[in-house]
Structure formats: C-alpha cells, structure tokens
Amino acid sequence: MSAMETENLYSGMLEQLGAINGPIRESVENLNESLSCITTTINDLKERIRRHPFEDDHDEIVFFKYTKPRFCSWNIYVVELHHILLATPIGTDQMRRDYYMNEMEVFDRFFKQHAFHYQYYLKDEKSKDRDFFLRRNRSLFPPGRELIPDDPEFSTDLDHLFAAFRAYEMLRDFIVKRIRLLYQEPNNTLLQEIMESRKRWWSGCNLPRKQLRILM
C-alpha cells in the first residue's frame, strides 16, 4: 500500500468527518455517523493490508507505529470529545474551569500510567520497535488492551496505545483552547507550555491547577 493511497484514504476520512460534524476537532454533531465513517475507513485499511502484505519488517513496523494509530486515534478522539462536550457544565466560568482542569488531570494520569511507553512515543525511540510493532511478537494482553482483545492479524503490542496517545494529546489541546477562552490573559505562558508538551514529558498534574487558580 503506497503512501499516496494511505494519505488519500486518511484525508477522505477527515473530509467525511468534517461533513458530518463541521470542525471535527471542536464538535461531534453525530457520534454514530462519525464512528461508522471511521470504522469503515479502518476496515478498508485492513482489507488493503490483507490484499497487499508488507514487503518486510520495516514496512510492518512503520504501518503499526505511525499509520494505523493515525487513523485509530480519531475513533478514540470523537468518543471522548463527545462525552466531554456532553458533560461540560452550563453554569459559571468557575465551574467550567474546574471541569476542564479535572479533564486535564485525567489525561495526565493516563500518560503517567503508561510513562515508559509514552516516553518511547514522545522521543520516537526505535530500539524496541520489533517487539512493539511486529504482529508475530504480539503478547497475549498488550498494554491498554487487557480487557478488549484485538484482531491478532491487525494489531501489535503498542499500536492501540500509540493511537490513544495521539487522541489524548488532541483532546488535551482542545481543553487548553477552552481554558484559554476563559482567561483574561489568552497568551498565558503556562497554557503555551501545556500546548507544547507533546515535545517533552509533562507531569505537572498539581502545578497547573495551583497556578491557574492564581489567575482565576
């Protein structure tokens, strides 16, 4: 499967999601249609891989480390964003700030729970790629999938977790934008630091809440 085919499939999925929801990173107007769109695309991707097997281990690693997580992250994102939007309080700014900060702590806790693998993801490490992203080396219960089994022919130890990392980073960026709208100082340096956190390890679960309260 060529890079152009993959990119066309991905851009087509995003166009469909945009047609369903409007700005897909900001809203989920129809969850069922969105999930149907993503599932159909991922099944298409799976079928193409079945028809055109990987030429070597490198191609398989690249697919499960980068390509599949790029698609599957949207499945996680739209579900979580849908729940976040539904649960957002309609009360005071203070109530919304507290709610958003609680969501930030959820993301941070997830990254901490998977600290080793998240570091591997952030630094784009390659030393254990053969263990993490080759199907033949897949463990019985991959990290993050202990309760929900994956198709062993279309999954590796970390492809789902890498998709979750991508999704949670997008969700974190969404929340940061919402928090910024509540501030009198939209260019606050703390928020800029959080937005840039994908490039490095961020574990300031308590620090942001303390500093943000000062600004409130």
C-alpha positions in Angstrom: 0.0 0.0 0.0 1.6 3.2 -1.1 2.0 6.4 0.9 -0.3 8.2 -1.5 -3.0 5.6 -1.1 -2.8 5.9 2.6 -2.9 9.7 2.6 -5.9 9.7 0.2 -7.7 7.3 2.5 -6.9 9.4 5.6 -7.8 12.8 4.0 -11.0 11.2 2.7 -12.0 10.1 6.2 -11.3 13.6 7.6 -13.4 15.2 4.8 -16.3 12.9 5.7 -16.0 13.6 9.4 -16.0 17.3 8.6 -19.1 17.0 6.5 -20.8 15.1 9.4 -19.7 17.3 12.3 -18.3 20.6 11.0 -14.9 21.4 12.6 -14.1 17.9 13.8 -11.6 19.0 16.4 -14.3 21.2 18.0 -17.5 19.3 17.9 -19.3 15.9 17.4 -22.7 16.5 15.9 -23.4 12.9 15.1 -21.4 10.3 17.0 -22.9 7.2 15.3 -22.2 8.5 11.8 -18.7 9.6 12.9 -17.9 6.2 14.3 -19.4 4.5 11.2 -17.2 6.6 9.0 -14.0 5.8 11.0 -14.8 2.1 11.3 -15.5 1.8 7.5 -12.2 3.5 6.8 -10.2 1.3 9.2 -11.8 -1.8 7.7 -10.8 -0.6 4.3 -7.3 -0.1 5.5 -7.3 -3.6 7.0 -8.5 -5.1 3.8 -5.9 -3.3 1.7 -3.2 -4.7 4.0 -4.7 -8.2 3.7 -4.6 -7.9 -0.1 -1.1 -6.3 -0.2 1.0 -7.8 2.6 4.0 -5.9 3.9 7.2 -6.4 2.0 9.4 -6.6 5.1 9.6 -6.0 8.8 10.4 -2.3 8.3 7.2 -1.7 6.4 5.1 -3.5 9.0 6.7 -1.5 11.8 6.1 1.8 10.1 2.4 0.9 9.5 1.7 -0.2 13.1 3.8 2.5 14.7 2.6 5.5 12.6 -0.1 4.8 10.0 -2.7 2.7 11.9 -2.5 4.9 15.1 -3.1 7.9 12.9 -6.4 6.5 11.8 -7.5 4.8 15.0 -6.8 7.9 17.1 -9.9 9.5 15.7 -12.1 6.7 16.9 -10.9 7.4 20.5 -11.0 11.2 20.0 -14.6 11.5 18.8 -15.9 9.3 21.5 -14.1 11.1 24.3 -14.8 14.5 22.8 -18.5 13.6 22.6 -18.5 12.7 26.3 -16.5 15.8 27.3 -18.9 18.1 25.5 -22.0 16.5 26.9 -20.7 16.7 30.4 -19.5 20.3 30.2 -21.4 22.3 32.9 -23.5 25.2 31.7 -23.1 27.1 34.9 -20.4 29.7 35.8 -17.0 30.2 34.3 -15.5 28.8 37.6 -17.5 25.6 37.2 -16.2 25.2 33.6 -12.6 25.9 34.6 -12.8 23.3 37.3 -14.3 20.8 34.9 -11.6 21.4 32.3 -8.9 21.1 34.8 -10.3 17.8 36.0 -10.2 16.6 32.4 -6.6 17.7 32.2 -5.8 15.6 35.2 -7.4 12.6 33.6 -5.1 13.0 30.6 -2.1 13.5 32.8 -2.9 10.4 34.8 -3.2 8.3 31.6 0.2 9.5 30.4 1.7 8.7 33.9 0.2 5.2 33.9 1.9 4.5 30.6 5.0 6.6 31.4 7.6 4.3 29.8 5.7 3.8 26.6 4.7 7.5 26.4 8.4 8.4 26.6 9.1 5.9 23.8 6.3 7.6 21.8 7.4 11.2 22.5 11.1 10.5 21.7 10.3 8.4 18.7 12.5 5.7 20.1 13.3 2.7 17.8 15.2 0.3 20.0 12.2 -1.9 20.8 10.2 -1.4 17.6 10.5 -5.1 16.6 8.9 -6.1 19.9 6.3 -3.4 19.9 5.2 -3.2 16.3 5.5 -6.7 14.7 2.4 -8.8 14.8 4.4 -12.0 15.4 5.8 -10.6 18.6 2.4 -9.5 20.0 1.8 -10.5 23.6 -1.4 -12.1 24.7 -2.6 -8.9 26.5 -1.0 -5.8 25.1 -0.7 -2.7 27.3 -4.0 -0.8 27.3 -5.9 -3.7 25.8 -6.1 -6.1 28.7 -9.9 -6.2 28.7 -10.7 -5.7 25.0 -8.9 -8.2 22.6 -7.7 -7.0 19.2 -7.6 -8.9 16.0 -4.1 -10.5 16.1 -3.8 -10.2 12.3 -4.3 -6.4 12.5 -2.7 -5.4 15.8 0.6 -5.3 17.7 1.6 -4.6 21.3 1.6 -0.8 21.1 -0.4 0.4 18.0 -3.6 0.9 20.1 -1.7 2.7 22.9 0.1 5.0 20.3 -3.4 5.8 18.9 -4.6 6.6 22.4 -1.5 8.9 23.0 -2.4 10.8 19.8 -6.0 11.1 20.7 -5.4 12.2 24.3 -2.9 14.9 23.0 -5.6 16.2 20.7 -8.1 16.2 23.5 -5.7 18.0 25.8 -5.2 20.7 23.1 -8.9 21.0 22.8 -9.3 21.5 26.5 -6.4 24.0 26.6 -8.2 26.1 24.0 -11.4 26.0 26.0 -9.5 27.1 29.1 -7.8 29.9 27.2 -11.2 31.3 26.3 -12.0 31.7 30.0 -8.8 33.7 30.7 -8.3 37.5 30.6 -4.7 36.6 29.5 -5.2 34.4 26.5 -1.4 34.2 25.8 -0.6 32.9 29.3 2.8 31.2 29.3 1.5 28.2 31.3 -1.0 27.4 28.7 1.6 27.7 26.0 3.8 25.3 28.0 0.9 22.7 28.1 0.3 23.1 24.4 3.9 22.3 23.6 4.0 19.4 26.0 3.9 16.8 23.2 7.6 17.5 22.5 8.6 16.6 26.0 7.5 14.9 29.2 4.9 16.9 31.1 3.8 15.6 34.5 2.6 18.8 36.3 -0.7 17.5 37.4 -0.8 19.6 40.6 1.3 22.6 39.4 -1.1 23.8 36.7 -4.1 23.7 39.0 -2.3 25.8 41.6 -1.0 28.3 39.1 -4.3 28.5 37.2 -6.2 29.2 40.4 -4.0 32.2 40.9 -5.0 33.6 37.6 -8.7 32.9 38.3 
